[in-house]
Amino acid sequence: MRLAGDSGDGVQLLGTQFAASTAAAGSDFSTFPDYPAEIRAPAGTTFGVSAYQINLGAGPITTAGDLPQVLVAFNPAALKVSLPLIAPGALILLNTDSFTARNLTKAGYAEDPRETGDLHSYQVVPIDLTRLTLEAVKDFGLSKSDGGRCKNFYALGVLLWMFGRELETIEQWLNRRFAKNDTVREANLTALRAGHAYGETAELTAAVPRFAVAPAEFPPGEYRGIRGSDALALGLA
């Protein structure tokens, strides 16, 4: 699976928390954070796309994968950068709220790819991610900008539903992370739960396959997630 959007969309956090839920579910996985090519690149541009790739399964996983079968694209630029990298016929969750004329132009699209046939060979699931998130957190008195920042947790809720995951691991992390900020904590928890519920209420079962990933068989012991740079440092030590 590949997650992609602007740096401000919280893609890396979305990826690490999905990885945490994968670990809690007992599946093996490998990840590859893909940071923007340019520091503080203009929002909505292809060279400002931040991505996170995760490969998971019941068997031994040794790489982050070559051709993701699921893409979550937060904007047109993320879609344009990611299309050549995903598997033929892949499932694409598309944040339709971001497909404005301005964003399409910034991404280098002369026409909307949803209308040109460029996506006909993929399973496209349109989700008004920004609007749904703002609707979910409207009671917390957040500005449109601050409320919109919760959309990564709304998307995470949808993904957890797709993969049959419980919310408890992420809820516990949010309670710890934002223990001193009640509003932000509750807004993100609400967005997470709303995204999870969306899978049921929007009848996504007709459009989105649910993925059943069995736990991997590991020898008994204590395990931890580790980054490549950390592993290299430990090896050198």
Residue frames as a rotation matrix with the C-alpha (Angstrom) as fourth column:
MET 1
0.578 0.816 0.000 0.00
0.816 -0.578 0.000 0.00
0.000 0.000 -1.000 0.00
ARG 2
-0.625 -0.728 0.282 1.14
0.730 -0.673 -0.119 3.54
0.277 0.131 0.952 -0.79
LEU 3
0.491 0.683 -0.540 -0.09
0.806 -0.592 -0.016 6.68
-0.331 -0.427 -0.841 0.99
ALA 4
-0.549 -0.729 0.408 0.66
0.834 -0.513 0.204 10.00
0.061 0.453 0.890 -0.70
GLY 5
0.683 0.719 0.124 -0.13
0.709 -0.694 0.125 13.69
0.176 0.003 -0.984 -0.27
ASP 6
0.395 -0.524 0.754 1.36
-0.204 -0.851 -0.485 17.01
0.896 0.038 -0.443 0.77
SER 7
-0.643 -0.693 -0.327 3.69
0.242 0.221 -0.945 17.17
0.727 -0.686 0.026 3.76
GLY 8
-0.784 0.367 0.500 0.93
-0.608 -0.612 -0.506 19.00
0.120 -0.701 0.703 5.64
ASP 9
0.146 0.891 -0.431 -1.49
-0.693 0.403 0.598 16.10
0.706 0.212 0.676 5.12
GLY 10
0.099 -0.154 0.983 0.19
-0.938 0.314 0.144 14.04
-0.331 -0.937 -0.114 7.83
VAL 11
0.621 0.149 -0.770 1.02
-0.587 0.739 -0.330 11.15
0.520 0.657 0.546 5.51
GLN 12
-0.394 -0.855 -0.337 4.06
-0.331 0.474 -0.816 9.99
0.857 -0.210 -0.470 7.50
LEU 13
-0.697 0.219 0.683 2.05
-0.691 0.046 -0.721 9.91
-0.190 -0.975 0.119 10.73
LEU 14
0.442 0.883 -0.158 -0.75
-0.883 0.398 -0.249 8.07
-0.157 0.249 0.956 8.96
GLY 15
0.357 -0.377 -0.855 1.77
-0.456 0.729 -0.511 5.50
0.815 0.572 0.089 7.73
THR 16
-0.705 -0.707 0.056 3.50
-0.379 0.309 -0.872 4.96
0.599 -0.636 -0.486 11.04
GLN 17
-0.436 0.614 0.658 0.21
-0.800 0.072 -0.596 4.50
-0.413 -0.786 0.459 12.86
PHE 18
0.649 0.595 -0.474 -1.06
-0.747 0.618 -0.245 2.03
0.147 0.513 0.845 10.26
ALA 19
-0.084 -0.774 -0.628 2.25
-0.335 0.615 -0.714 0.19
0.939 0.151 -0.311 10.71
ALA 20
-0.776 -0.168 0.608 1.65
-0.624 0.061 -0.779 0.17
0.094 -0.984 -0.152 14.47
SER 21
0.207 0.927 0.311 -1.78
-0.884 0.314 -0.347 -1.38
-0.419 -0.203 0.885 13.95
THR 22
0.532 -0.105 -0.840 -0.19
-0.566 0.694 -0.445 -3.95
0.630 0.712 0.310 11.63
ALA 23
-0.592 -0.800 -0.101 2.30
-0.382 0.389 -0.838 -4.90
0.710 -0.457 -0.535 14.32
ALA 24
-0.553 0.453 0.699 -0.49
-0.771 0.039 -0.635 -5.16
-0.315 -0.891 0.328 16.91
ALA 25
0.551 0.801 -0.234 -2.40
-0.823 0.475 -0.312 -7.46
-0.139 0.365 0.921 14.54
GLY 26
0.328 -0.504 0.799 0.64
-0.200 0.789 0.580 -9.75
-0.923 -0.350 0.158 14.38
SER 27
0.943 0.000 0.333 1.38
0.320 0.279 -0.905 -9.38
-0.093 0.960 0.263 10.66
ASP 28
-0.086 -0.994 -0.061 4.87
0.758 -0.105 0.644 -9.00
-0.647 0.009 0.763 9.26
PHE 29
0.896 0.399 0.193 5.62
0.429 -0.673 -0.602 -5.78
-0.111 0.623 -0.775 7.38
SER 30
-0.325 -0.944 -0.064 8.26
0.869 -0.325 0.374 -3.53
-0.373 0.066 0.925 5.89
THR 31
0.716 0.632 -0.296 7.94
0.518 -0.765 -0.382 0.21
-0.468 0.121 -0.875 5.28
PHE 32
-0.382 -0.805 0.453 9.52
0.924 -0.333 0.187 2.89
0.000 0.490 0.871 3.12
PRO 33
0.444 0.465 -0.766 8.96
0.466 -0.850 -0.246 6.57
-0.765 -0.248 -0.594 4.00
ASP 34
-0.175 -0.422 0.889 9.37
0.978 -0.180 0.107 8.69
0.115 0.888 0.444 0.86
TYR 35
0.062 0.145 -0.987 9.97
0.565 -0.821 -0.085 12.34
-0.823 -0.552 -0.133 1.72
PRO 36
0.933 0.357 -0.033 9.53
0.189 -0.566 -0.802 15.30
-0.305 0.743 -0.596 -0.68
ALA 37
0.321 -0.837 0.442 12.39
0.915 0.154 -0.373 16.08
0.244 0.524 0.816 -3.04
GLU 38
-0.330 -0.391 0.859 12.33
0.264 -0.912 -0.314 19.75
0.906 0.123 0.404 -2.03
ILE 39
-0.657 0.050 -0.752 12.29
0.749 -0.072 -0.659 21.28
-0.087 -0.996 0.010 1.44
ARG 40
-0.306 0.655 -0.691 9.12
0.202 -0.665 -0.719 23.33
-0.930 -0.360 0.071 2.03
ALA 41
-0.934 0.034 0.355 7.93
0.355 0.003 0.935 22.77
0.031 0.999 -0.015 -1.52
PRO 42
-0.675 0.738 0.000 4.73
-0.736 -0.674 0.063 24.61
0.046 0.043 0.998 -2.52
ALA 43
-0.420 0.611 0.671 1.61
-0.188 0.665 -0.723 22.68
-0.888 -0.430 -0.165 -1.54
GLY 44
0.588 0.805 0.074 -0.02
-0.171 0.213 -0.962 20.74
-0.790 0.553 0.263 -4.34
THR 45
0.364 -0.538 -0.760 3.11
-0.930 -0.171 -0.324 20.37
0.044 0.825 -0.563 -6.48
THR 46
0.849 -0.012 -0.529 4.56
-0.120 0.969 -0.215 17.06
0.515 0.246 0.821 -7.60
PHE 47
-0.106 -0.974 -0.201 7.97
0.163 0.182 -0.970 17.76
0.981 -0.135 0.140 -6.07
GLY 48
-0.498 -0.010 0.867 6.31
-0.779 -0.434 -0.452 18.39
0.381 -0.901 0.209 -2.72
VAL 49
0.503 0.763 -0.407 4.63
-0.529 0.644 0.553 14.98
0.684 -0.063 0.727 -2.49
SER 50
-0.491 -0.533 0.689 5.26
-0.870 0.345 -0.353 13.04
-0.050 -0.772 -0.634 0.71
ALA 51
0.351 0.604 -0.716 4.59
-0.645 0.710 0.283 9.29
0.679 0.363 0.639 0.58
TYR 52
-0.325 -0.366 0.872 4.72
-0.866 0.485 -0.119 6.23
-0.380 -0.794 -0.475 2.78
GLN 53
0.113 0.298 -0.948 4.77
-0.723 0.679 0.127 2.68
0.681 0.671 0.292 1.46
ILE 54
-0.274 -0.152 0.950 4.06
-0.844 0.512 -0.162 -0.45
-0.461 -0.846 -0.268 3.48
ASN 55
-0.168 0.151 -0.974 4.14
-0.591 0.775 0.222 -4.09
0.789 0.613 -0.041 2.46
LEU 56
-0.374 0.118 0.920 2.40
-0.884 0.255 -0.392 -6.49
-0.281 -0.960 0.009 4.85
GLY 57
0.136 0.446 -0.885 1.43
-0.649 0.715 0.260 -10.12
0.748 0.539 0.386 4.99
ALA 58
0.889 0.259 0.378 1.27
-0.455 0.592 0.665 -13.37
-0.052 -0.763 0.644 6.91
GLY 59
0.737 -0.675 0.003 4.55
0.654 0.713 -0.251 -14.64
0.167 0.188 0.968 5.49
PRO 60
0.001 -0.833 -0.553 8.06
0.743 -0.369 0.558 -13.19
-0.669 -0.412 0.619 5.85
ILE 61
0.921 0.260 0.289 8.21
0.384 -0.728 -0.568 -9.65
0.063 0.634 -0.770 4.43
THR 62
0.134 -0.977 -0.168 11.69
0.883 0.041 0.468 -8.49
-0.450 -0.211 0.867 3.41
THR 63
-0.862 -0.392 0.321 11.02
0.499 -0.765 0.408 -5.37
0.085 0.512 0.855 1.31
ALA 64
-0.585 0.654 -0.479 8.53
-0.147 -0.667 -0.731 -2.49
-0.798 -0.357 0.486 1.15
GLY 65
0.192 0.700 0.688 7.22
0.561 0.497 -0.662 -3.93
-0.805 0.513 -0.298 -2.12
ASP 66
-0.807 -0.549 0.219 7.53
0.447 -0.325 0.834 -2.95
-0.386 0.770 0.507 -5.78
LEU 67
-0.759 0.609 0.231 3.95
-0.025 -0.382 0.924 -2.44
0.651 0.695 0.305 -6.99
PRO 68
-0.885 0.449 0.125 1.48
-0.187 -0.095 -0.978 -1.38
-0.427 -0.888 0.168 -4.29
GLN 69
-0.707 0.692 0.146 -2.03
0.623 0.513 0.590 -2.74
0.334 0.508 -0.794 -4.73
VAL 70
0.471 0.822 -0.319 -3.66
0.882 -0.429 0.197 0.08
0.025 -0.375 -0.927 -2.76
LEU 71
-0.675 -0.619 0.401 -3.09
0.596 -0.778 -0.198 3.83
0.435 0.106 0.894 -3.14
VAL 72
0.413 0.704 -0.578 -4.47
0.856 -0.517 -0.017 6.60
-0.310 -0.488 -0.816 -0.96
ALA 73
-0.515 -0.557 0.651 -4.03
0.774 -0.629 0.074 9.89
0.368 0.542 0.755 -2.87
PHE 74
-0.148 0.420 -0.896 -4.75
0.765 -0.526 -0.372 13.08
-0.627 -0.740 -0.243 -0.95
ASN 75
0.301 0.235 -0.924 -4.45
-0.278 -0.906 -0.320 15.38
-0.912 0.353 -0.207 -3.99
PRO 76
0.980 0.139 -0.141 -3.85
-0.167 0.200 -0.965 15.42
-0.106 0.970 0.220 -7.78
ALA 77
0.264 -0.957 -0.124 -0.07
-0.905 -0.201 -0.376 15.76
0.335 0.212 -0.918 -7.38
ALA 78
-0.278 -0.320 0.906 0.03
-0.717 0.696 0.026 12.63
-0.639 -0.643 -0.423 -5.21
LEU 79
0.632 0.581 0.514 -1.99
-0.047 0.690 -0.722 10.78
-0.774 0.432 0.463 -7.83
LYS 80
0.880 -0.291 -0.375 0.26
-0.438 -0.195 -0.878 11.90
0.182 0.937 -0.299 -10.69
VAL 81
-0.076 -0.978 0.192 3.47
-0.986 0.045 -0.161 10.93
0.148 -0.202 -0.968 -8.90
SER 82
-0.324 -0.048 0.945 2.10
-0.628 0.758 -0.177 7.59
-0.708 -0.650 -0.275 -7.69
LEU 83
0.674 0.722 -0.156 0.30
-0.599 0.410 -0.688 6.22
-0.433 0.558 0.708 -10.75
PRO 84
0.394 -0.552 -0.736 3.47
-0.673 0.372 -0.639 4.92
0.626 0.747 -0.225 -12.45
LEU 85
-0.586 -0.747 0.314 4.47
-0.725 0.310 -0.615 3.19
0.362 -0.588 -0.723 -9.21
ILE 86
-0.227 0.590 0.775 1.36
-0.724 0.429 -0.540 1.12
-0.651 -0.684 0.330 -8.43
ALA 87
-0.758 -0.066 0.649 0.13
0.185 0.932 0.310 -2.23
-0.626 0.355 -0.694 -9.73
PRO 88
-0.831 0.534 -0.155 -2.18
-0.299 -0.194 0.934 -2.47
0.469 0.823 0.321 -12.75
GLY 89
-0.031 0.937 -0.348 -5.78
0.174 0.348 0.921 -2.52
0.984 -0.032 -0.174 -11.55
ALA 90
-0.809 -0.364 -0.461 -4.81
0.497 -0.006 -0.868 -1.22
0.313 -0.931 0.186 -8.11
LEU 91
0.329 0.898 -0.291 -7.39
0.912 -0.221 0.346 0.15
0.247 -0.379 -0.892 -5.71
ILE 92
-0.719 -0.543 0.434 -7.21
0.451 -0.839 -0.304 3.97
0.529 -0.022 0.848 -5.46
LEU 93
0.253 0.716 -0.651 -8.87
0.951 -0.309 0.029 5.89
-0.180 -0.626 -0.759 -2.63
LEU 94
-0.475 -0.401 0.783 -9.12
0.707 -0.704 0.068 9.42
0.524 0.586 0.618 -4.00
ASN 95
-0.357 0.309 -0.881 -9.67
0.648 -0.598 -0.472 12.58
-0.673 -0.740 0.014 -1.96
THR 96
-0.054 0.408 0.911 -12.06
0.976 -0.171 0.135 14.23
0.211 0.897 -0.389 -4.41
ASP 97
0.782 0.381 -0.493 -12.26
0.526 -0.828 0.194 17.48
-0.334 -0.410 -0.848 -2.43
SER 98
0.068 -0.875 -0.479 -8.73
0.125 -0.468 0.875 18.32
-0.990 -0.119 0.077 -3.55
PHE 99
-0.427 -0.239 0.872 -9.44
0.833 0.271 0.482 18.01
-0.351 0.933 0.083 -7.28
THR 100
0.535 0.505 -0.678 -9.95
0.243 -0.860 -0.449 21.71
-0.809 0.076 -0.582 -7.93
ALA 101
0.925 -0.174 0.336 -8.89
0.301 -0.203 -0.932 23.50
0.231 0.964 -0.135 -11.11
ARG 102
0.627 -0.718 0.303 -6.04
-0.749 -0.662 -0.020 25.16
0.215 -0.214 -0.953 -9.23
ASN 103
0.243 -0.538 0.807 -4.70
-0.564 0.599 0.569 21.91
-0.789 -0.594 -0.158 -7.76
LEU 104
0.722 0.052 0.690 -4.95
0.450 0.723 -0.524 20.14
-0.526 0.689 0.499 -11.11
THR 105
0.888 -0.408 0.213 -2.91
-0.072 -0.580 -0.812 22.90
0.454 0.706 -0.544 -12.75
LYS 106
0.421 -0.756 0.501 -0.29
-0.903 -0.296 0.312 22.85
-0.087 -0.584 -0.807 -9.99
ALA 107
0.281 -0.272 0.920 0.06
-0.197 0.922 0.333 19.09
-0.939 -0.275 0.206 -10.46
GLY 108
-0.683 -0.611 -0.401 0.60
-0.464 -0.062 0.884 19.52
-0.565 0.789 -0.241 -14.19
TYR 109
-0.454 0.617 0.643 -2.74
0.698 0.695 -0.174 18.16
-0.554 0.369 -0.746 -15.36
ALA 110
-0.981 0.187 -0.051 -4.29
-0.172 -0.719 0.673 19.89
0.089 0.669 0.738 -18.38
GLU 111
-0.061 0.986 -0.158 -7.53
-0.569 0.096 0.817 17.96
0.820 0.139 0.555 -17.74
ASP 112
0.106 0.206 0.973 -9.05
-0.963 0.265 0.049 16.15
-0.248 -0.942 0.227 -14.79
PRO 113
-0.784 -0.505 -0.360 -7.72
-0.591 0.784 0.188 12.54
0.187 0.360 -0.914 -14.94
ARG 114
-0.623 0.638 0.452 -11.03
0.006 0.582 -0.813 11.30
-0.782 -0.504 -0.366 -13.55
GLU 115
0.421 0.859 -0.290 -12.68
-0.223 -0.212 -0.951 12.43
-0.879 0.465 0.103 -16.79
THR 116
0.109 -0.478 -0.871 -10.04
-0.972 -0.237 0.008 11.54
-0.210 0.846 -0.490 -19.38
GLY 117
0.870 0.240 -0.431 -10.05
-0.346 0.919 -0.187 7.77
0.351 0.312 0.883 -18.97
ASP 118
-0.086 -0.996 0.011 -6.60
-0.650 0.048 -0.759 7.69
0.755 -0.072 -0.651 -17.36
LEU 119
-0.607 -0.137 0.783 -8.03
-0.779 0.294 -0.553 5.87
-0.155 -0.946 -0.285 -14.35
HIS 120
0.327 0.867 -0.376 -10.34
-0.916 0.388 0.098 3.41
0.231 0.313 0.921 -16.12
SER 121
0.145 -0.338 -0.930 -8.00
-0.162 0.919 -0.359 0.47
0.976 0.203 0.078 -15.50
TYR 122
-0.888 -0.460 -0.004 -8.00
-0.040 0.086 -0.995 1.06
0.458 -0.884 -0.095 -11.74
GLN 123
0.007 0.866 -0.500 -10.56
0.854 0.255 0.453 0.52
0.520 -0.430 -0.738 -8.99
VAL 124
-0.771 -0.304 0.560 -11.23
0.100 -0.926 -0.365 4.14
0.630 -0.225 0.744 -8.03
VAL 125
0.073 0.760 -0.645 -13.12
0.959 0.123 0.254 4.90
0.273 -0.638 -0.720 -4.83
PRO 126
-0.355 -0.178 0.918 -13.87
0.145 -0.980 -0.134 8.63
0.924 0.086 0.373 -4.50
ILE 127
0.130 0.356 -0.925 -14.11
0.983 0.078 0.168 9.96
0.132 -0.931 -0.340 -0.95
ASP 128
0.443 0.063 0.895 -14.85
0.099 -0.995 0.021 13.59
0.891 0.079 -0.447 -0.02
LEU 129
0.010 -0.526 -0.851 -12.19
0.834 0.474 -0.283 13.26
0.552 -0.707 0.443 2.64
THR 130
-0.895 -0.398 0.201 -11.81
0.250 -0.822 -0.512 16.92
0.369 -0.408 0.835 3.61
ARG 131
-0.321 0.862 0.392 -15.55
-0.599 -0.506 0.621 17.61
0.734 -0.035 0.679 3.77
LEU 132
0.474 0.525 -0.707 -16.29
0.132 0.752 0.646 14.45
0.871 -0.399 0.287 5.75
THR 133
-0.335 -0.688 -0.644 -13.51
0.816 0.131 -0.563 15.21
0.472 -0.714 0.517 8.22
LEU 134
-0.907 0.008 0.420 -14.69
-0.127 -0.958 -0.257 18.78
0.401 -0.287 0.870 8.78
GLU 135
0.069 0.997 0.020 -18.23
-0.512 0.018 0.859 17.51
0.856 -0.070 0.512 9.29
ALA 136
0.319 0.020 -0.948 -17.02
0.516 0.835 0.191 14.95
0.795 -0.550 0.256 11.83
VAL 137
-0.389 -0.619 -0.683 -15.06
0.911 -0.149 -0.384 17.47
0.136 -0.772 0.621 13.94
LYS 138
-0.226 0.323 0.919 -17.36
0.313 -0.869 0.383 20.50
0.923 0.374 0.095 13.58
ASP 139
0.759 0.643 -0.097 -18.38
0.272 -0.178 0.946 20.45
0.591 -0.745 -0.310 17.26
PHE 140
0.317 -0.723 -0.614 -14.83
0.944 0.175 0.281 21.10
-0.096 -0.668 0.738 18.49
GLY 141
0.873 0.135 -0.468 -14.67
0.170 -0.985 0.032 24.73
-0.457 -0.107 -0.883 17.39
LEU 142
-0.132 -0.974 0.184 -11.62
0.540 0.085 0.838 24.21
-0.831 0.210 0.514 15.19
SER 143
-0.012 0.034 -0.999 -10.83
-0.677 -0.736 -0.017 26.44
-0.736 0.676 0.032 12.23
LYS 144
0.900 0.360 -0.245 -11.22
-0.411 0.513 -0.754 24.95
-0.146 0.779 0.610 8.77
SER 145
0.226 -0.912 -0.344 -7.44
-0.690 0.099 -0.717 24.62
0.687 0.399 -0.607 8.55
ASP 146
-0.566 -0.457 0.686 -7.05
-0.823 0.369 -0.433 22.93
-0.055 -0.809 -0.585 11.94
GLY 147
0.286 0.758 0.587 -10.06
-0.588 0.622 -0.517 20.70
-0.756 -0.197 0.624 11.40
GLY 148
0.804 0.010 -0.595 -8.73
-0.565 0.326 -0.758 19.67
0.186 0.945 0.268 8.00
ARG 149
-0.225 -0.974 0.002 -5.53
-0.894 0.206 -0.398 18.43
0.388 -0.091 -0.917 9.62
CYS 150
-0.191 0.233 0.953 -7.55
-0.675 0.674 -0.300 15.59
-0.713 -0.701 0.029 11.14
LYS 151
0.590 0.568 -0.574 -8.16
-0.802 0.333 -0.496 14.06
-0.090 0.753 0.652 7.72
ASN 152
-0.354 -0.750 -0.559 -5.18
-0.709 0.605 -0.362 11.74
0.610 0.268 -0.746 8.02
PHE 153
-0.884 0.074 0.462 -6.87
-0.327 0.608 -0.724 10.06
-0.334 -0.791 -0.513 10.98
TYR 154
0.245 0.965 -0.096 -10.16
-0.703 0.109 -0.702 9.91
-0.667 0.240 0.705 9.09
ALA 155
0.325 -0.221 -0.920 -8.29
-0.831 0.397 -0.389 8.15
0.451 0.891 -0.055 6.28
LEU 156
-0.770 -0.636 0.041 -6.64
-0.558 0.642 -0.525 5.87
0.308 -0.428 -0.850 8.83
GLY 157
-0.376 0.723 0.580 -10.06
-0.552 0.328 -0.767 4.92
-0.744 -0.608 0.275 10.16
VAL 158
0.588 0.568 -0.576 -11.16
-0.790 0.248 -0.561 3.92
-0.176 0.785 0.594 6.66
LEU 159
-0.064 -0.718 -0.693 -8.00
-0.719 0.514 -0.467 1.83
0.692 0.469 -0.550 6.18
LEU 160
-0.825 -0.206 0.525 -8.40
-0.545 0.531 -0.648 0.11
-0.145 -0.822 -0.551 9.53
TRP 161
0.175 0.949 0.262 -11.94
-0.630 0.312 -0.711 -0.83
-0.756 -0.041 0.653 8.52
MET 162
0.518 -0.001 -0.856 -10.69
-0.819 0.288 -0.496 -2.16
0.247 0.958 0.148 5.17
PHE 163
-0.320 -0.776 -0.543 -8.13
-0.476 0.628 -0.616 -4.38
0.819 0.061 -0.571 6.87
GLY 164
0.481 0.655 -0.582 -10.42
0.141 0.597 0.789 -5.50
0.865 -0.462 0.195 9.68
ARG 165
-0.556 -0.796 -0.241 -8.39
0.448 -0.043 -0.893 -3.78
0.700 -0.604 0.380 12.38
GLU 166
0.409 0.602 -0.686 -9.48
0.907 -0.184 0.379 -2.63
0.101 -0.777 -0.621 15.81
LEU 167
0.544 -0.122 0.830 -9.10
0.117 -0.969 -0.219 1.03
0.831 0.217 -0.512 16.80
GLU 168
0.955 0.003 -0.298 -7.72
0.298 -0.002 0.955 0.40
0.002 -1.000 -0.003 20.28
THR 169
0.129 -0.990 -0.051 -4.00
0.969 0.115 0.220 0.62
-0.212 -0.078 0.974 19.44
ILE 170
-0.412 -0.252 0.876 -4.42
0.608 -0.792 0.058 3.99
0.679 0.556 0.480 17.71
GLU 171
0.607 0.700 0.377 -6.80
0.118 -0.548 0.828 5.33
0.786 -0.458 -0.416 20.35
GLN 172
0.752 -0.393 -0.528 -4.27
0.625 0.174 0.761 4.54
-0.207 -0.903 0.377 23.07
TRP 173
-0.304 -0.910 0.282 -1.53
0.953 -0.295 0.075 6.31
0.014 0.291 0.957 21.12
LEU 174
-0.129 0.332 0.935 -3.69
0.346 -0.868 0.356 9.41
0.929 0.370 -0.003 20.61
ASN 175
0.869 0.484 -0.107 -4.56
0.237 -0.216 0.947 9.51
0.435 -0.848 -0.302 24.30
ARG 176
0.386 -0.817 -0.429 -0.85
0.811 0.080 0.579 9.46
-0.439 -0.571 0.694 25.16
ARG 177
-0.389 -0.636 0.666 0.29
0.899 -0.420 0.123 11.81
0.202 0.647 0.735 22.41
PHE 178
-0.421 0.323 0.848 -2.28
0.045 -0.926 0.375 14.53
0.906 0.196 0.375 23.09
ALA 179
-0.163 0.334 -0.928 -2.78
0.915 0.404 -0.016 13.99
0.370 -0.852 -0.372 26.81
LYS 180
-0.527 -0.131 -0.840 -2.39
0.609 -0.748 -0.265 17.73
-0.593 -0.650 0.474 27.46
ASN 181
-0.860 0.279 -0.426 -4.53
-0.472 -0.753 0.459 18.94
-0.193 0.596 0.779 24.56
ASP 182
-0.451 0.749 0.486 -8.08
0.122 0.591 -0.798 17.72
-0.884 -0.300 -0.357 25.02
THR 183
0.395 0.688 -0.609 -9.49
-0.497 -0.398 -0.771 19.40
-0.773 0.607 0.184 21.91
VAL 184
-0.098 -0.521 -0.848 -6.91
-0.991 0.132 0.033 18.04
0.095 0.843 -0.529 19.48
ARG 185
-0.912 -0.254 0.322 -7.05
-0.322 0.930 -0.177 14.60
-0.254 -0.265 -0.930 21.08
GLU 186
-0.256 0.905 0.340 -10.83
0.120 0.379 -0.918 14.32
-0.959 -0.194 -0.206 20.93
ALA 187
0.387 0.367 -0.846 -11.02
-0.733 -0.434 -0.524 15.78
-0.559 0.823 0.101 17.41
ASN 188
-0.416 -0.633 -0.653 -8.55
-0.890 0.432 0.149 13.21
0.188 0.643 -0.743 16.08
LEU 189
-0.876 0.184 0.446 -10.26
-0.048 0.887 -0.458 10.39
-0.480 -0.423 -0.769 17.95
THR 190
0.111 0.987 -0.117 -13.59
-0.163 -0.098 -0.982 11.49
-0.980 0.128 0.150 16.48
ALA 191
0.225 -0.105 -0.969 -12.14
-0.957 -0.211 -0.199 11.65
-0.183 0.972 -0.148 12.96
LEU 192
-0.809 -0.582 -0.085 -10.61
-0.588 0.804 0.086 8.18
0.018 0.119 -0.993 13.38
ARG 193
-0.650 0.622 0.437 -13.89
0.162 0.674 -0.720 6.67
-0.743 -0.397 -0.539 14.53
ALA 194
0.305 0.774 -0.555 -15.86
-0.447 -0.399 -0.801 8.48
-0.841 0.492 0.224 11.84
GLY 195
-0.175 -0.457 -0.872 -13.57
-0.984 0.107 0.142 7.11
0.028 0.883 -0.469 9.14
HIS 196
-0.966 -0.171 0.193 -13.94
-0.199 0.970 -0.141 3.59
-0.163 -0.174 -0.971 10.52
ALA 197
-0.277 0.948 0.157 -17.73
0.150 0.204 -0.967 3.96
-0.949 -0.244 -0.199 10.61
TYR 198
-0.026 0.235 -0.972 -17.74
-0.827 -0.551 -0.111 5.35
-0.561 0.801 0.209 7.06
GLY 199
-0.873 -0.371 -0.316 -16.88
-0.485 0.724 0.491 1.90
0.047 0.582 -0.812 5.75
GLU 200
-0.748 0.655 0.111 -20.15
0.554 0.707 -0.439 0.60
-0.366 -0.267 -0.892 7.12
THR 201
-0.030 0.840 -0.542 -22.48
0.243 -0.519 -0.819 3.55
-0.969 -0.157 -0.189 6.60
ALA 202
-0.045 -0.036 -0.998 -21.35
-0.798 -0.600 0.058 4.38
-0.602 0.799 -0.002 3.07
GLU 203
0.800 0.384 0.460 -21.71
-0.128 0.859 -0.495 0.75
-0.586 0.338 0.737 1.99
LEU 204
0.179 -0.835 -0.521 -18.10
-0.955 -0.274 0.110 0.63
-0.234 0.478 -0.846 0.90
THR 205
-0.178 -0.247 0.952 -18.28
-0.219 0.954 0.207 -3.16
-0.959 -0.172 -0.224 0.93
ALA 206
0.737 0.513 0.440 -19.71
0.317 0.312 -0.895 -2.96
-0.597 0.800 0.068 -2.59
ALA 207
0.930 -0.368 -0.005 -16.77
-0.219 -0.542 -0.812 -0.91
0.296 0.756 -0.584 -3.88
VAL 208
0.090 -0.943 0.320 -13.86
-0.927 -0.197 -0.320 -1.70
0.365 -0.268 -0.892 -1.60
PRO 209
0.386 -0.019 -0.922 -12.55
0.088 0.996 0.016 -5.21
0.918 -0.087 0.386 -0.96
ARG 210
0.737 -0.192 0.648 -11.81
-0.675 -0.206 0.708 -5.94
-0.002 -0.960 -0.281 2.66
PHE 211
0.102 -0.831 -0.546 -8.37
-0.485 0.438 -0.757 -7.42
0.869 0.342 -0.359 3.16
ALA 212
0.950 0.153 0.271 -7.93
-0.311 0.490 0.814 -10.30
-0.009 -0.858 0.513 5.59
VAL 213
0.139 -0.971 -0.192 -4.25
-0.514 0.095 -0.852 -10.55
0.846 0.217 -0.486 6.51
ALA 214
0.829 0.180 -0.530 -3.51
0.256 0.720 0.645 -13.45
0.497 -0.671 0.551 8.83
PRO 215
0.756 -0.607 0.245 -0.98
-0.560 -0.407 0.722 -13.05
-0.339 -0.683 -0.647 11.66
ALA 216
0.270 -0.768 -0.580 2.55
-0.595 0.340 -0.728 -14.10
0.757 0.542 -0.365 10.79
GLU 217
0.936 -0.021 -0.352 4.17
0.247 0.751 0.612 -16.99
0.252 -0.660 0.708 12.64
PHE 218
0.246 -0.864 0.440 7.05
-0.581 -0.495 -0.646 -15.64
0.776 -0.097 -0.624 14.72
PRO 219
-0.217 -0.383 -0.898 9.12
0.572 0.696 -0.435 -17.51
0.791 -0.608 0.068 17.30
PRO 220
0.769 0.511 -0.383 8.15
0.595 -0.354 0.722 -16.44
0.233 -0.783 -0.576 20.83
GLY 221
-0.336 -0.908 -0.249 10.09
0.942 -0.323 -0.095 -13.40
0.006 -0.266 0.964 22.01
GLU 222
0.295 0.348 -0.890 10.14
0.416 -0.885 -0.208 -9.63
-0.860 -0.309 -0.406 22.21
TYR 223
-0.109 -0.246 0.963 9.98
0.993 -0.062 0.097 -7.65
0.036 0.967 0.251 18.96
ARG 224
0.076 0.130 -0.989 10.33
0.278 -0.955 -0.104 -4.01
-0.957 -0.267 -0.109 18.01
GLY 225
0.870 0.165 0.464 9.99
0.492 -0.261 -0.830 -1.87
-0.016 0.951 -0.309 14.91
ILE 226
0.130 -0.900 -0.415 13.31
0.385 -0.340 0.858 -0.52
-0.914 -0.272 0.302 13.69
ARG 227
0.878 0.104 -0.468 14.40
-0.325 -0.589 -0.740 1.90
-0.352 0.802 -0.483 10.97
GLY 228
0.812 -0.577 0.085 17.14
0.457 0.539 -0.708 1.05
0.363 0.614 0.701 8.50
SER 229
0.243 -0.747 0.619 19.42
-0.318 -0.664 -0.677 3.79
0.916 -0.032 -0.399 9.82
ASP 230
0.430 -0.032 0.902 19.03
-0.902 0.041 0.431 2.46
-0.050 -0.999 -0.011 13.36
ALA 231
0.955 -0.055 0.291 19.75
0.054 0.998 0.012 -1.09
-0.291 0.004 0.957 12.22
LEU 232
0.596 -0.778 0.197 22.87
0.285 -0.024 -0.958 0.11
0.751 0.627 0.208 10.38
ALA 233
0.178 -0.516 0.838 24.10
-0.731 -0.639 -0.239 1.97
0.659 -0.570 -0.491 13.46
LEU 234
0.645 0.113 0.756 23.53
-0.672 0.555 0.491 -1.07
-0.364 -0.824 0.434 15.68
GLY 235
0.948 -0.297 0.117 25.35
0.317 0.825 -0.467 -3.28
0.042 0.480 0.876 13.19
LEU 236
0.361 -0.848 0.389 28.33
-0.011 -0.421 -0.907 -0.93
0.933 0.323 -0.161 13.08
ALA 237
0.278 -0.211 0.937 28.41
-0.914 -0.358 0.191 -0.78
0.295 -0.910 -0.293 16.87
